[in-house]
Amino acid sequence: MPGELIPIILFICIVLIVKIVSDNALKRRLIEKDMVKEDVKYLLGTSYDAHVPAALKWGMVCVAIGAAILLGEILEPFDSEAGTFAGMFLFGGAALIIYYFIAKNKVEAEKDKIKTK
């Protein structure tokens, strides 16, 4: 039974990828030909700037967790697995707090840029 599911799941994944790519191509062509309103252009999103803050956040969290694991491995004779686990949460939380301040400054800068226009 599991062997029969693999081709079905693979087919579904291929169909979804083709659908997403074709929809994206259609949206880009509509935007290039100026066939959509300005407010809809924002929803379709041709810019990748909107994804940068999320990538920054998760990049910081992953680096912090990796640093905690590395530190736990280096200090293994002095600490237990619980210390490594706690360090992962501490470093991950610290990364999210740092990200909050970076994102807050970015949002304020965007608001100031909009006000000056």
N, C-alpha and C positions, 0 to 999 in steps of 0.2 A: 504493500500500500504506500509507504513513504517514497518508494522509487517512482511511483506513478505521479506523485504530487510535484516532483521537481520540474518536469517539463511544463506542467500547467502553470506553476508559479513563475517560471522563466518567461513563458509566453505573456503572462499578465504584466510582468515588469517591462518587457520590451514594448508592449502596447502603450503602457503609461508613459514611458520615456518618449516614444514617437509623438504621442498626443501633446505632451508638455513642450517639446521642441517646436512642433508645428504651431501651437497656440502662441508661443513666444514670437515666432517669425511673423505670424499674422499681425500681432499687436505692434511689432516694430514697423512693419510696412504701413499700417494705419497711421501711426504717429509720424512717419517720414512724409506721408502724403498729406498731413495736416487734416485728417478726416475725423479727428476727435476733439472734444472740447478741452480747454485748459485744465479744468478740474479733474477730468478723467486721465489726463497725462500723468498727474501725480499718482494716481492709483496704479497705473500700469508700470510705472517706475523703470526708466531706462538707466538710471544712475545706480551705481553700486555704493554710493556714499551712505545710504540708509543701513547697509549691512556692516559697515565698518565698526560701529560701536558694539554690536553683538559679537563680532569676531574678536574685538579687543578684550571684551569681558571674558569670554571663554578661553582665550589665549592666556590671559593673566591667571585665571583659575587653574588651568592645566599646568602652567609653569610652576605655580605655587605648590600644587599637589605633588608635582614631580620633585620639587626641591625638598618637600617634607619627606617623601619616600627616600630620596638620596641621603638626606640628613639622618633618617632613621637607620639606614644601612651602614652609614659611616659610624654612628654612635651605638651600634648594635650591642657591643659588650656592656655598655653602661645603661641600656634601656631595654624595654620590652616592646612587643608588638603594639600594645596599648598606647605607648608613647608615639609611635609612628602614626597610628590611627588618629590620635588627638592632634598631632602636628599637621596632618592633612587637613583637618577641619580648621585649625587655627590659621594656617597659611592660605587656605582657600577663602576663608572669611576675610582675612586681611586684604586679599586681592580684590574681593568684591567691594570692600569699603574704599579702597584706592580707586577702583573703577567708578564708584559713585561720584567722587569728587571730580574726576576727569570728565565724566559725562555731564555733570552739572555745569562745569565751566564751558563745555562745548555748546550746551543748550543755551546758556546765557549769551554766548558769542553769536549764535544764530539769531537769537531774538534781537540783539543789538544791531545786527546786520540788516534784519528786516525793518527795524524802526528807522534806520538811516536812509532806506530806499524811498 
